[in-house]
Amino acid sequence: MFRGSSFLLGKSAKYFQPTIEYIASLDRSVWTIDVNNYTDENIHKIIAIYSGIKGTLIQNKQSDLTLITKVLLGVFGFIPAFDQYFCDTFRAIFRKENAGFRRINEKSLTLIKVFYAQHQLAIDELANSTFTTDFKSGLKTDINYPKAKIIDMYGFNARS
C-alpha cells in the first residue's frame, strides 16, 4: 500500500505507532480466527478490529476498505483483502444475494463463511498444503496459509 497514490507513502514509521500499539493490545485469541470459525462472536470481533485499525490509520476520510483489509490479512490472516479483484469476483458469485462487498459487515463476512462452507474440502486441502516462507532464510516454514488467504487468492485469480 506504499504505491505512489497512497497517502502512506509520505508517512514516517512513527505514524504507524498507534496502529501497532492497538494490535499489540488485542487479546491473543484473535490470531486463532479463520473462516472455518466465523461465529457471530468472531465476526463481531473482526468488525471491531477493522474499526479499531481504521481509527488509528486513516485520516480525513481517506479510502480505507482495501488498505485495512490488507492489514488484517497480513497481520491476522482472518479475512481476505477487499481489493478490486476480490470484490468484483465475490459480487459476481453472490449477485443473487445482492452483496456489495463494499464494506466489512456481517453480510459480507457471512457470505465469505458460506463460500468457505461450499468449497471447504478444496480450501482446506490448499491451506494444509501451502506453507509460508521465512523472509530471512527463504525456506518454507511449518506455518500453513490461513483459509482466508486461500479465499483471497481465489478472489484475485478468478477475476477473468
Salt bridges, closest charged atoms under 4 A:
GLU41 OE2 - LYS45 NZ 3.73
ASP64 OD1 - LYS54 NZ 3.60
ASP83 OD2 - LYS70 NZ 3.75
ASP88 OD1 - ARG91 NH1 2.74
GLU106 OE2 - HIS44 NE2 3.08
ASP152 OD2 - LYS149 NZ 3.25
